[in-house]
Amino acid sequence: MKLSLLVGSPPSSGPLVEAHRKLREPRAVAVLIAGALAVALVPLIPGVSARLEVTLHDTVLAMGVFAIVSLAAAVVFWRRGATPAYWWLCALETLTTALTLLSLVWASGNPLSPFWLLFVCLSLIVAVDANGRIIEGLAFVVAPQVLALLFLLEGEPAKAAISAVIGGVVVVLGTLLRGLFVGLTEARNERDRLRAELAELRLREERHRISRDLHDGLGTELASLTWTARMLHQRLEGSPVQSEVGQLLERLRSGMDELRTVVWALRAPARPWEDVVARLAQRCRELGGDRDVVVEASAADPRVEFDGQVALDLVRAVQELVHNAARHAQPRRIRVTLRCDPDGIRFLVEDDGRGLADGALEQSEGGLKNFRTRVESAGGTTQVESSPQGTRVSAWLPTPTFRPNIPMQ
């Protein structure tokens, strides 16, 4: 493993950086320095210095070194952010914390010094830190062995053995606690995953129920009304109101088409790219009538699928353009070009009709305005170009649920 991985050089954003941003807030740094100052001044309390077997000089020196390194890390983070230099300072800060606490044990000459309690507490905090790095754990493993070596070099093997044993106990406790914490975290993540799957299953069932209700209820009613309007239109041939009935029939057919599209989108929580293209091609041919409508589609990865709402937004946006062109531009040919990229779907609708009149785009109250509103509400962008030779409308729709559509093995 590379040393950079041990130290931890994560990117300039993410959960780890956010955790350190809170750690380096002025209030948090002030609390840290206040704690170091409190430990440094402990020997001034009557009777405490004798019990701890350390002097004011020992505690001030140890806590002063710790405070300087911590302040340096905070200043680097404030000025430059989460740079590699900052992460090196973090590693140095962790190692300094461990060594300064054990330096007080060394200064006391007592391998059972109460300062071990601070060391144990900090090591356990590091053990359960979800953002902890490997080198932070190693610092609390190495420091006790350094203390044991110093006692051994001083010719005090008993103190060295006690320090090594306490260090080993700390490592074991930290390892057990870390394992327990990781197990609880994995169990929590698994619980959240199962809850998400259950919520998705309930949502899927609800979508199926709504689609069935729409198809069997509203769909049947609209079909009946359409059939009645068609018969009435035929019977009123030559009547002054036949054209009005014809308009009513056209609106009913449009409502039926819109209902079918909504039911199509609801029946599946995700739609493969090829299904969306097939649905679009069918709707474009229906809306184009006797005009030459060409649909060309491509995808960076043809094995993708995306959320049914994204599919519905795309179908509605494109069909709005094709319907608008066929109804108002009097074109002979309409070309629809679609491309699915990892960042979204780009589409272009071109016609060879008479183009838009001056100010038509700004004054639009129907097709183009609806199209722009639909795309922009979904987080997309649009562009319209028009001339007497035809109109080009291009747009981009984001696909936030873009993912590989790879069959399960």
C-alpha positions, 0 to 999 in steps of 0.5 A: 500500500502506498504511503499516500493511502496510509496518510490519506489524501482524499479529494477536496470535497466529501464526507471526510473533508466535511468532518475536518471542516467542522473540526477546524471551525474556530469554536472547535479549535478554541475548545481544543486549545482550552482543553490543552491549557487545562491539562497544562495547568493541572499541576498548579492544583494543590496536591495534584502535581505530587499525585501525578508525579509531573511538574508544570514544566512537563505539562506545559511543554507537552501541551504546548507542542500539541497546541502548536501542531493543532493550530498549524493544521487549522491555519493550513486548512483555513488558508488552503483547504484540504491539501496534501500538506494539510493531511500530512499535518493531520498525521503529525498531529495524531502522532504528536497527540499520542507521544505527548500524552505518553511523554507525561507518563515517561516524565512521571516515571510511573507506568500506571500514570493516570495520563494513560486514561487520556491516551486510552480515551483518544485511541478509542475515539479514533477507533470508532471514527468513521472517517479515521485513517490507517495512520491515526490508528498506527500512531496509537499502536506505535507510541506505547511501544516507544515508551516501553523501549525508553523504559527498557533503555533506562534499565527498567524492564518491569516498567517497560513490560507494563507499558507494552502490556497496557499498549497491547490492551489498548490495541485489542480494545480499539480493534474490538471496538472498531470491529463492533462499530464497523459491524453496527455501521454495516447493519445500519447500512443494510437496514437502510438499504432494505428500507429503501428497497421496501419503499421502492417496492411500495412505490412500484406497486402504487404506480402499477395500481394508479396505471391500472386505475387510469387505464381501466377507469379514465381510459375506458371512459375516454374511449367511450366518449371518443367512440360517441364523438366519432359517431356524432361527427359522422351523423352531423355531416353537412351540419354547421356544428360538424366542425366543432364536433370534429375539434372535440373528437381531436381533443379526445384523441389527444387526451387518449394519447396523453393518457396512454403515455402516462400509463406507459411511464407509470407501468415501469419505475425505469425504462430501457433506452430502446423502449423510450426510443420505440415509444417516441418513434411511434408517437412521432409517426402518429403526430406527423400524420402523412408527413415524412417523420424520421427518428434517429437515435443513438446512445453512448451506452445502449444498455442504460435505463433511466427513471420513468419520470425522465422518460415521460418528460422526454416523450412529452417534450419531443411530441410537443415539438413534433405536434407543434411543427406538424400543426403550424409549420406545414412541413413536408419532413420532420427529423428527430435526432436523439442522443443519450450521453452519461450526463443526459439526453440531447435531442433535436427536432428539425422541420422544413416548414415556413418557420416562425413569425417574428416575435412568435417565440416570445408571444407563444402561449401553447406548444413552444412555451409548454415545451420550454416550461417542461424542459426547464422544470426538469432542469434542462436547457433549450435553444430555438433557431428559425428561418423561412427554410425551417425551424430547429429546436434543440434541448438537453435533459438531465438523467439523474438516475442514469445507470447501466441496464446490465442483466443479472447473472 
